[in-house]
C-alpha cells in the first residue's frame, strides 16, 4: 500500500447550476434520494470524516456565504473546514482554492465537485492506494454507448468508443504540480483538472469509477427519487483470549488498546470489525467473511480486519447501496471499552464514511456467566442498515 502522504481536499461549489432549474443553487438543495441533508453537506462529509485528509477547503460563490454557513454549522470536524470565494469559472475557483490550501504545504490534494455527493469512502481509498509513481489519479467509467458526430441535425460520423472513458471526481494530484499547472493554464479552457494536468505534461493514472457517483446536473437528476429499500444485517463474532502476558495491545474497531492477553484469530482478530463486516455482508446477502477471506488462504494470516470491511463497502458501492447506520455491542469482562469508545466511533466513522451520529458502540458483560464472564474470550454483535435501490 502507498505511504500515506499529507493530504488535503478541495470541494468546488461555486457554480450556479442553471440546468438544475429554479430554486437554490443545486449544491445547497436537499439530497434527491430522500436521505436527508444537502448535496454540499454530503460531499463535505465524505472528505472531512476521512482521517487521512488533514484539512478541507470549499470554494463557494460570493453570494452563497450565508447558505454555506448554515450548512457548515451542522457539519462534523468543522475545525478542519474553511472556505474561499470562487472565481469567474470552475478553473478560477479551483486555483483560488489551491492557493488558499498552499499555506499548509500539503503533498497531495483531492479536487471534487460538490455536485457528486454519492462519492464513497471506497473510491476515496482506492485513489489514495493507487497514488504510486504518478502525478495524479482519477476515477473513470468506460464509454458504453455508441458515439455519433452530427452537423445540422444529421449524423456525420460514428466515433469509435474503444479507449474512451468518462472522467469523474474526486481527482487526486501532487499538490505542488497541480498548483503550478493551474497557474500556467489558460483560464476557462479546461473542463476538468485532469485536463489541466495533461496540458502540463503530468502523468495521470485512471482507476475504475463508480456508476452511482453521478454528477447532479439537471432537473431530472433531482427528481431521481427511485425507491430505496432499507435492509438490516446482523453480525456476530467470537474470539478466545490467549494467556496472561501474551500481548500488550489488542485491536478492537480498528483501534489498538492496552490489554495483556492477545485475541486469538487468523487475521488481526478484531472482533468488532468482524461483526460489523458480517452485518454489512448480511444486509447485502453476500455471505460472510469466511466466504470472501477464507482462513485456508495464507494471504489472510494476520491481515488487518479493516481490509475486510473495505471489501464489504466496495460490494455495497457496486450494488449502489448506501450504509446509513451501524450499531455494535462488545461483550467482555476486559478490556474496559468505555475509555476507548470515542476513539472506536471515530475510527469506524473514518472507515465507513458515516457521520459519528450514525455510529454506535456499546459494551456489556455477562455478569460472570459463560465464556466471556469467565474471561476466556470476547464476543461482538453488530447490526448494519443500508438503503438499496429496489431490485438491486
C-alpha positions in Angstrom: 0.0 0.0 0.0 1.2 3.5 -0.8 2.7 5.5 2.0 0.1 8.0 3.3 1.4 11.5 2.5 -0.1 14.7 3.8 -3.4 15.1 2.0 -6.0 17.9 1.8 -9.2 18.3 -0.2 -10.8 21.0 -2.2 -14.6 20.9 -2.8 -15.7 23.0 -5.8 -19.1 24.6 -5.0 -19.1 28.0 -6.7 -21.2 27.2 -9.7 -24.8 28.4 -10.3 -26.2 25.1 -11.7 -28.6 26.8 -14.1 -29.5 23.5 -15.8 -30.9 22.2 -12.5 -33.9 24.5 -12.8 -35.4 27.1 -10.5 -34.5 27.4 -6.8 -31.3 27.5 -4.7 -28.0 26.6 -6.3 -28.0 22.8 -6.7 -25.3 22.2 -4.1 -27.5 23.7 -1.4 -30.6 21.7 -2.2 -31.7 18.6 -0.3 -30.4 15.2 -1.4 -32.6 13.9 -4.2 -32.7 10.3 -2.8 -34.6 11.4 0.3 -31.7 10.5 2.6 -31.6 13.9 4.3 -29.1 16.8 4.3 -27.9 18.9 1.4 -25.8 18.0 -1.6 -22.9 20.1 -0.4 -23.1 18.8 3.2 -22.9 15.2 1.9 -19.9 15.9 -0.3 -18.1 17.8 2.5 -18.7 14.9 5.0 -17.2 12.3 2.7 -13.8 14.1 2.9 -14.0 15.8 6.3 -14.7 12.5 8.0 -11.8 10.7 6.4 -8.9 10.6 8.8 -6.3 10.8 6.0 -7.4 14.3 5.0 -6.0 16.9 7.3 -7.9 20.0 6.0 -10.6 20.8 3.6 -11.4 24.0 1.6 -14.7 24.7 -0.1 -14.7 27.1 -3.0 -18.1 29.0 -2.9 -19.8 31.7 -4.8 -19.6 35.2 -3.3 -23.4 35.3 -3.0 -23.7 32.0 -1.1 -21.8 32.8 2.2 -25.0 32.6 4.3 -26.1 29.4 2.6 -22.7 27.9 3.2 -22.6 29.0 6.9 -26.0 27.4 7.5 -24.7 24.1 6.2 -21.3 24.1 7.8 -22.8 24.8 11.3 -24.1 21.2 11.3 -21.0 19.5 9.9 -18.7 17.3 11.9 -15.0 18.3 12.0 -15.7 22.0 11.4 -12.3 22.8 12.8 -10.6 21.4 9.6 -13.0 23.0 7.1 -12.6 26.5 5.6 -13.9 28.3 2.6 -12.7 30.6 -0.1 -14.6 32.6 -2.7 -14.6 31.1 -6.2 -13.8 32.8 -9.4 -15.5 33.5 -12.7 -15.4 29.9 -13.8 -14.6 26.4 -12.4 -10.9 26.7 -13.3 -10.6 30.0 -11.5 -12.4 28.6 -8.4 -10.0 25.7 -8.3 -7.0 28.0 -8.5 -8.3 30.1 -5.6 -8.9 27.0 -3.5 -5.4 25.6 -4.2 -3.8 28.9 -3.3 -5.7 29.0 -0.1 -4.6 25.5 0.8 -0.9 26.1 -0.2 -0.1 27.7 3.2 -0.1 24.3 4.8 2.3 22.9 2.3 0.4 19.7 1.6 1.8 16.9 -0.6 -1.5 15.8 -2.2 -4.9 17.3 -2.9 -8.3 15.8 -3.8 -10.3 18.0 -6.1 -14.0 17.1 -6.0 -17.2 18.6 -7.5 -19.8 19.3 -4.8 -22.4 18.1 -7.2 -21.1 14.5 -6.8 -22.5 13.8 -3.3 -22.6 10.0 -3.7 -18.8 9.6 -3.6 -17.9 6.6 -1.5 -15.1 6.0 1.0 -14.1 3.1 -1.0 -13.5 5.3 -4.1 -11.5 7.8 -2.0 -9.4 5.0 -0.5 -8.7 3.5 -4.0 -7.5 6.8 -5.2 -5.1 7.0 -2.3 -3.9 3.4 -2.7 -3.2 3.9 -6.4 -1.2 7.1 -6.0 2.2 5.5 -6.6 4.7 6.6 -9.3 2.2 9.1 -10.7 1.3 12.7 -10.6 -2.4 12.1 -10.4 -5.2 9.5 -10.1 -8.7 9.9 -11.4 -11.7 7.6 -11.5 -13.3 6.9 -14.8 -16.0 4.8 -16.4 -15.7 3.3 -19.9 -17.9 4.7 -22.6 -20.5 2.1 -23.4 -22.9 4.0 -25.7 -22.3 4.4 -29.4 -21.0 7.9 -30.1 -22.0 10.0 -33.1 -20.8 13.3 -34.6 -23.5 15.4 -36.2 -24.0 18.7 -38.0 -27.3 20.5 -38.6 -29.1 17.6 -37.0 -27.6 15.0 -39.3 -25.1 12.2 -38.4 -21.7 12.8 -40.0 -19.6 10.1 -38.3 -19.6 7.2 -35.8 -16.9 7.7 -33.3 -15.0 4.5 -32.1 -15.5 4.2 -28.4 -12.5 1.9 -27.7 -10.2 3.6 -25.2 -12.7 6.3 -24.3 -13.7 7.0 -20.7 -15.9 9.3 -18.7 -14.0 11.2 -16.1 -15.3 11.6 -12.5 -14.2 13.3 -9.4 -12.6 13.1 -6.9 -9.3 13.6 -8.7 -6.1 13.2 -6.6 -2.9 15.1 -7.5 0.5 16.0 -6.4 -0.3 19.4 -4.8 2.7 21.4 -5.9 2.5 20.1 -9.5 -1.3 20.7 -10.0 -1.0 24.2 -8.4 1.7 25.1 -10.9 -0.3 23.6 -13.8 -3.3 25.6 -12.9 -1.2 28.8 -12.7 0.1 28.2 -16.2 -3.1 27.1 -17.8 -5.2 29.5 -20.0 -8.2 30.4 -17.9 -11.6 29.0 -18.8 -10.4 26.5 -21.4 -10.2 23.3 -19.3 -13.2 21.1 -18.4 -11.6 19.3 -15.5 -8.4 19.2 -13.5 -7.1 16.2 -15.3 -7.1 18.3 -18.5 -5.0 20.9 -16.7 -2.6 18.2 -15.6 -2.4 16.8 -19.2 -1.6 20.2 -20.6 1.3 20.4 -18.1 2.6 17.0 -19.1 1.8 15.4 -15.8 1.2 11.6 -15.5 -2.4 10.8 -14.6 -3.5 7.3 -13.9 -7.1 6.1 -14.3 -8.9 3.7 -12.0 -12.4 2.3 -12.0 -15.0 4.8 -11.1 -18.5 4.1 -9.7 -21.8 4.2 -11.5 -23.5 5.7 -8.5 -21.0 8.6 -8.3 -23.2 10.7 -10.6 -23.0 14.4 -11.0 -26.3 16.1 -10.2 -26.8 18.5 -13.2 -30.4 18.7 -14.5 -33.9 18.9 -13.0 -34.3 15.2 -13.8 -31.3 14.4 -11.6 -33.1 16.0 -8.7 -36.3 14.0 -9.5 -34.4 10.7 -9.3 -36.2 9.5 -6.2 -36.2 5.9 -7.2 -37.4 3.6 -4.3 -34.7 2.8 -1.8 -35.3 -0.3 0.2 -33.9 -0.5 3.8 -32.2 -3.7 4.7 -30.6 -4.7 8.0 -27.9 -7.3 8.5 -26.8 -9.0 11.8 -23.2 -9.9 12.5 -21.8 -12.0 15.4 -18.2 -13.0 16.1 -16.3 -14.6 19.0 -12.6 -15.0 19.7 -10.8 -16.5 22.6 -8.1 -14.9 24.7 -4.5 -16.1 25.0 -2.5 -16.4 28.2 -1.7 -13.6 30.5 1.2 -11.6 29.2 0.7 -12.8 25.6 0.1 -9.2 24.4 0.5 -5.5 25.2 -2.3 -4.3 23.0 -5.3 -5.8 21.1 -7.2 -4.4 18.1 -10.9 -3.5 18.6 -12.8 -1.5 16.0 -9.5 -0.6 14.3 -8.1 0.9 17.5 -5.1 -0.6 19.4 -6.0 -0.6 23.1 -3.9 -1.8 26.0 -4.6 -5.4 27.2 -2.3 -8.2 28.4 -4.0 -11.1 26.7 -3.9 -11.5 22.9 -7.2 -12.1 21.0 -6.5 -15.2 19.0 -7.5 -15.3 15.4 -6.2 -15.9 11.9 -6.3 -12.2 11.0 -5.7 -9.5 13.5 -8.7 -10.9 15.3 -10.6 -7.6 15.5 -13.9 -9.0 16.8 -15.7 -5.6 16.4 -14.8 -5.1 12.7 -15.6 -8.8 12.0 -19.1 -8.4 13.4 -19.7 -5.2 11.5 -18.4 -6.7 8.3 -20.6 -9.7 8.6 -23.6 -7.5 9.4 -22.9 -5.5 6.2 -22.4 -8.6 4.1 -25.7 -10.0 5.6 -27.6 -6.8 4.6 -26.2 -7.3 1.1 -27.0 -11.0 1.1 -23.3 -11.6 0.2 -22.4 -14.4 2.6 -19.9 -13.9 5.4 -16.2 -13.0 5.9 -15.2 -16.7 5.5 -16.6 -16.8 2.0 -14.6 -13.8 0.9 -11.4 -14.3 3.1 -11.1 -18.0 3.9 -8.7 -19.0 6.7 -7.3 -21.5 4.2 -5.7 -18.7 2.2 -2.3 -17.8 3.6 -2.7 -14.3 2.4 -5.3 -13.7 5.1 -2.9 -14.6 8.0 -2.5 -11.6 10.3 -4.5 -9.5 7.8 -5.9 -6.2 9.0 -9.6 -6.5 9.6 -10.2 -3.0 8.2 -9.5 -4.6 4.8 -12.4 -7.0 5.3 -14.7 -4.0 6.0 -13.4 -2.1 3.0 -14.2 -5.1 0.8 -17.8 -5.2 2.1 -18.1 -1.5 1.4 -16.9 -2.0 -2.1 -19.5 -4.6 -2.7 -22.1 -2.2 -1.3 -20.9 0.5 -3.7 -21.2 -1.9 -6.6 -24.8 -2.5 -5.8 -25.4 1.2 -5.3 -26.2 0.6 -1.7 -25.6 3.2 1.0 -24.7 2.3 4.5 -26.7 4.5 6.9 -26.1 3.2 10.4 -24.1 0.7 12.4 -24.7 -0.5 15.9 -22.1 -2.6 17.7 -22.1 -4.3 21.1 -18.8 -5.7 22.5 -19.3 -8.4 25.2 -16.4 -8.9 27.6 -15.2 -8.5 31.2 -12.0 -7.0 30.0 -10.6 -4.9 28.5 -12.7 -2.0 29.5 -14.4 -0.4 26.5 -15.7 2.8 27.9 -12.4 4.8 27.9 -11.9 3.9 24.2 -15.4 4.2 22.9 -14.9 7.7 21.4 -11.8 6.6 19.5 -13.6 3.5 18.3 -16.5 5.5 17.0 -14.2 8.0 15.2 -12.3 5.1 13.6 -15.4 3.4 12.4 -16.7 6.8 11.1 -13.5 7.2 9.1 -13.6 3.6 7.7 -17.2 3.8 6.7 -17.8 7.4 5.8 -20.7 7.6 8.3 -21.1 10.6 10.5 -20.5 10.0 14.2 -24.2 10.3 14.8 -24.7 7.1 12.8 -22.1 5.0 14.6 -23.0 3.3 17.8 -20.5 1.4 20.0 -21.7 -0.2 23.3 -20.3 -2.7 25.7 -21.7 -5.1 28.2 -20.7 -8.0 30.4 -22.4 -11.3 31.1 -22.3 -10.9 34.9 -19.7 -13.6 35.2 -21.7 -16.1 33.2 -20.4 -18.1 30.3 -17.1 -18.0 28.4 -17.0 -14.2 28.4 -17.9 -14.0 32.1 -15.0 -16.3 32.9 -12.7 -14.1 30.8 -12.0 -16.8 28.3 -12.9 -14.7 25.3 -14.6 -11.7 23.7 -17.8 -11.5 21.6 -19.3 -8.8 19.4 -22.8 -8.4 17.9 -23.5 -5.8 15.2 -26.3 -4.6 13.0 -25.8 -2.7 9.8 -28.5 -0.8 8.0 -28.3 0.0 4.3 -30.5 1.7 1.7 -30.6 -0.4 -1.5 -32.2 0.5 -4.8 -35.3 -1.5 -5.5 -34.4 -4.6 -7.4 -30.7 -4.5 -6.8 
